[in-house]
Amino acid sequence: MENVLLICNDNTVSHHVKQVLGAHYHLNLCADFQVGLRDIKSRRFIPDIIILYSFSVINETYPTALSRKEALCERREIITVLREREGLRIPIIVLSDEADGCGLLQAVTLSFGATDYISLQLSTPEMLKAKLRNYLKLHFDMQAYRVLFSKHRVNYNVKRQEFFKDFLPRVLVVEDDQLTVETLQQQLCDLHFHGRQVQFSFVQTRDEVFDLIHSNNTPHLILLDINLGHDECGTAIFDELKESPKTHHIQIAYITSEKCLEDAEEELNSGALDYIIKPIKYPALRARIVGHLGWSYEYLFFQKLKLSLDR
């Protein structure tokens, strides 16, 4: 049973998360961050994932611009402590009911090191459950590799630096709307992943997707529109990619103008990493692409390292 640490000082949200998780997870609820941190340090409770809610930056607690800035600094400090001082590689999900019209709060929060930023206003319980399940699967896959390398006494931090020298992050965008393509090109042209410029390719059809992959330009992340022209459907491309041994590992995020949350539930349950609704909030999209590339990079690095051990 997976361990979930929920840091939340709102009883309504705590009850909501409990209902979402049900009996499938072991939940440790802390209203105070320091209590949760003490449990981690004492190894009283070792979480597999952390859900952070209690530090909302736009509500009656933080009514002014200055205090909102202070709240964001507090959020950054908490995530930094978990990531750097405690060395936790587990997913950290920030739940929020904040109004974030242009996506800046998402972008800032993700830049602090959060794995995801989920709006309670724009998600259903099933979407939240699916995202948690997907992130836990990724986490356990990575954890299994770390255990394997520890048994072989492999210093994978050194190997990681060697692997990164040849890593060129690639993102494939499957989108048939020319205006959207032009806007994406403008907004993403200077995006970097840990100092490396991200290379973007844009295609419109299923055949173009697989032609690019077969030319040994396999992307590390695919942004896939659901409703393509030419009588094609993004979900069919998704299914084909996930069924192929060569491409099943590629992380895929849907981009669509559909605002029906039931669609998002279905796609997240099928294994999509993310679901982004148009009109796109570009600061948030940039941050999400960098975060998703991090998962892809870890997977490819561990796969290559495992192959070297198997030889």
C-alpha positions in Angstrom: 0.0 0.0 0.0 1.4 3.4 -1.1 2.2 6.0 1.6 0.8 9.5 1.0 1.7 12.5 3.1 -0.9 15.2 3.0 0.2 18.6 4.4 -3.0 20.5 4.6 -4.6 22.9 7.1 -8.1 23.0 5.5 -10.5 20.4 6.8 -12.7 20.5 3.7 -9.8 19.8 1.4 -8.4 17.1 3.7 -11.8 15.3 3.6 -11.9 15.7 -0.2 -8.5 14.1 -0.6 -9.4 11.3 1.8 -12.4 10.5 -0.3 -10.4 10.5 -3.5 -7.7 8.2 -2.1 -10.2 5.8 -0.5 -8.7 2.7 1.2 -6.1 2.1 -1.5 -3.5 4.4 0.1 -2.0 4.8 3.6 -2.6 8.5 4.4 -0.7 10.5 6.9 -2.4 13.9 7.5 -0.4 16.8 8.9 -1.8 20.3 9.3 1.7 21.7 9.9 4.7 21.2 7.6 7.2 20.9 10.5 5.3 17.9 11.9 5.3 16.2 8.5 9.1 16.9 8.2 9.7 15.5 11.7 7.9 12.3 10.8 10.0 12.0 7.6 13.3 12.7 9.4 12.5 10.2 12.2 11.5 7.7 9.6 8.2 7.3 11.4 6.5 7.7 8.1 8.2 7.4 4.7 6.0 8.8 2.0 5.9 7.7 -1.6 4.2 11.0 -2.6 3.6 14.3 -0.9 0.5 16.4 -1.5 0.9 20.0 -0.3 -2.1 22.3 0.1 -1.9 24.5 3.1 0.0 27.4 1.5 -2.5 29.1 -0.8 -1.3 32.5 -2.0 -4.5 34.1 -3.1 -7.1 34.0 -0.3 -8.2 35.9 2.7 -5.0 34.8 4.6 -2.8 36.6 2.1 -4.8 39.6 0.8 -2.0 41.9 -0.3 0.7 41.6 -3.0 3.5 41.7 -0.4 2.0 38.9 1.7 1.3 36.8 -1.5 5.0 37.2 -2.2 5.8 36.0 1.3 3.5 33.0 0.9 5.2 32.1 -2.4 8.6 32.3 -0.6 7.2 30.0 2.1 6.1 27.5 -0.6 9.5 27.6 -2.2 11.2 27.1 1.2 9.1 24.0 1.9 9.7 22.4 -1.5 13.4 23.3 -1.3 13.8 21.7 2.1 12.1 18.5 0.9 14.1 18.4 -2.3 17.6 19.5 -1.3 18.1 19.2 2.4 16.1 15.9 2.8 17.1 14.7 -0.7 13.6 13.4 -1.5 13.1 12.3 -5.1 9.5 11.5 -4.6 6.7 13.4 -6.4 5.5 16.6 -4.7 2.0 17.6 -5.8 0.7 21.1 -5.0 -3.1 21.3 -4.7 -4.6 24.7 -5.1 -7.8 26.6 -5.3 -6.1 29.8 -6.4 -7.2 31.9 -9.3 -4.4 31.7 -11.8 -5.6 33.4 -15.0 -2.4 33.4 -17.0 -0.6 30.5 -15.4 2.1 32.4 -13.6 1.5 30.8 -10.2 1.7 27.3 -11.8 4.9 28.3 -13.5 6.5 29.7 -10.4 5.4 26.8 -8.2 6.7 24.2 -10.7 10.0 26.1 -11.0 10.5 25.6 -7.2 10.7 21.8 -7.8 7.1 20.7 -7.5 6.2 17.8 -9.7 2.7 19.1 -10.5 0.3 21.9 -9.7 -3.3 20.8 -9.7 -6.2 23.2 -9.5 -9.1 21.9 -7.5 -11.4 24.2 -9.6 -10.3 22.6 -12.9 -10.1 18.9 -11.9 -12.4 16.1 -10.8 -11.7 13.5 -8.1 -11.1 10.9 -10.8 -8.5 13.2 -12.5 -6.7 13.7 -9.3 -6.7 10.0 -8.6 -5.4 9.2 -12.1 -2.6 11.8 -11.8 -1.5 10.5 -8.4 -1.5 6.9 -9.8 0.6 7.9 -12.8 3.2 9.8 -10.8 3.4 6.9 -8.3 4.1 4.5 -11.2 6.9 6.7 -12.5 8.3 7.0 -9.0 8.3 3.3 -8.4 9.9 2.6 -11.8 12.7 5.0 -11.0 13.0 3.6 -7.5 13.4 0.1 -8.8 16.3 1.2 -10.9 18.0 2.9 -8.0 17.8 -0.2 -5.9 19.2 -2.3 -8.7 22.2 0.1 -9.2 22.8 0.2 -5.4 23.1 -3.6 -5.4 25.7 -3.3 -8.2 27.4 -0.4 -6.3 27.0 1.9 -9.3 27.6 5.6 -8.7 24.8 6.7 -10.9 25.3 10.4 -10.1 28.7 10.3 -11.9 27.2 8.3 -14.8 24.3 10.8 -15.0 26.8 13.6 -15.7 28.4 11.6 -18.5 25.0 10.8 -20.0 23.8 14.4 -19.9 26.8 15.5 -22.1 25.1 13.8 -25.1 21.5 14.5 -24.1 19.6 16.8 -26.5 16.0 17.3 -25.3 13.4 16.8 -28.1 9.7 17.6 -28.0 7.2 16.6 -30.8 4.1 18.7 -31.2 1.2 17.1 -33.1 -1.1 19.9 -33.9 -3.1 20.7 -37.1 -4.2 24.3 -36.3 -1.6 26.6 -38.0 -2.3 29.6 -35.7 -1.7 27.4 -32.6 1.5 26.1 -34.2 2.8 29.6 -34.9 2.0 30.7 -31.3 3.7 27.6 -29.8 6.8 28.3 -31.9 6.9 31.8 -30.7 6.3 31.0 -27.0 8.6 28.0 -26.8 11.5 28.8 -29.2 13.9 29.8 -26.3 12.9 27.1 -23.8 15.9 25.3 -22.1 16.2 22.1 -20.1 19.0 22.4 -17.6 20.9 24.7 -19.9 20.2 22.7 -23.1 17.9 24.3 -25.7 14.8 22.2 -26.3 14.4 21.1 -29.9 10.8 21.2 -31.1 9.3 19.4 -34.2 5.8 20.1 -35.4 3.7 17.6 -37.4 0.0 17.3 -38.3 -0.6 13.6 -39.0 -0.1 10.1 -37.7 2.2 9.2 -40.6 4.4 12.2 -39.9 4.7 11.2 -36.3 6.0 7.7 -37.1 8.1 8.9 -40.0 9.9 11.2 -37.5 10.3 8.4 -35.0 11.6 5.9 -37.5 14.2 8.4 -38.6 15.9 8.0 -35.2 14.6 11.3 -33.9 12.5 9.8 -31.2 11.1 12.6 -29.0 11.4 12.6 -25.3 8.0 14.2 -24.9 4.9 14.5 -27.2 2.3 17.2 -27.0 -0.7 15.7 -28.8 -3.8 17.4 -29.9 -6.9 15.1 -29.6 -8.9 16.5 -32.5 -6.7 16.5 -35.6 -7.8 17.1 -39.1 -7.7 14.5 -41.9 -10.2 12.4 -40.0 -7.5 11.5 -37.5 -7.9 11.2 -33.7 -5.1 11.9 -31.3 -6.2 9.1 -29.0 -5.7 6.6 -31.8 -2.1 7.8 -32.2 -1.6 7.6 -28.4 -2.8 4.0 -28.3 -0.5 3.1 -31.2 2.5 4.7 -29.5 1.8 3.0 -26.2 1.4 -0.4 -27.8 4.8 -0.3 -29.6 7.8 -1.5 -27.7 9.9 1.2 -29.3 7.7 4.1 -28.2 5.7 3.0 -25.2 8.1 4.8 -22.8 7.5 8.3 -24.4 5.7 10.6 -22.1 2.6 12.1 -23.8 0.6 15.2 -22.8 -2.7 16.0 -24.5 -3.5 19.5 -25.7 -7.1 20.1 -26.7 -9.8 22.8 -26.8 -12.3 20.4 -25.3 -13.3 21.6 -21.9 -15.1 18.4 -20.9 -13.5 17.1 -17.7 -14.7 13.5 -18.4 -12.4 13.4 -21.4 -9.5 14.4 -19.2 -10.4 11.6 -16.8 -10.4 9.0 -19.6 -7.1 10.1 -21.1 -5.3 10.3 -17.7 -6.6 6.9 -16.8 -5.2 5.5 -20.1 -1.7 6.7 -19.1 -1.3 10.3 -20.4 1.0 12.3 -18.2 -0.9 15.6 -18.6 -4.0 17.2 -20.1 -3.7 20.8 -21.1 -6.8 22.8 -22.1 -6.8 25.6 -24.7 -6.4 28.5 -24.5 -3.0 27.5 -23.4 -1.3 29.3 -20.4 2.2 29.5 -21.8 4.2 30.3 -18.7 2.6 27.1 -17.1 3.1 25.1 -20.3 6.9 26.0 -20.4 7.3 24.9 -16.8 5.3 21.7 -17.4 7.4 20.8 -20.4 10.6 21.1 -18.4 9.2 19.0 -15.6 8.0 16.3 -18.0 11.3 16.2 -19.7 12.8 15.5 -16.3 10.9 12.2 -16.1 11.9 11.2 -19.6 15.5 12.0 -19.0 15.6 9.9 -15.8 13.9 7.0 -17.6 16.3 7.1 -20.5 19.3 7.4 -18.3 18.4 4.5 -16.1 17.5 2.4 -19.2 21.0 3.0 -20.7 22.7 2.3 -17.4 20.8 -1.0 -17.0 21.8 -2.0 -20.5 25.4 -1.5 -19.6 25.0 -3.7 -16.6 23.3 -6.4 -18.6 26.2 -6.7 -21.1 
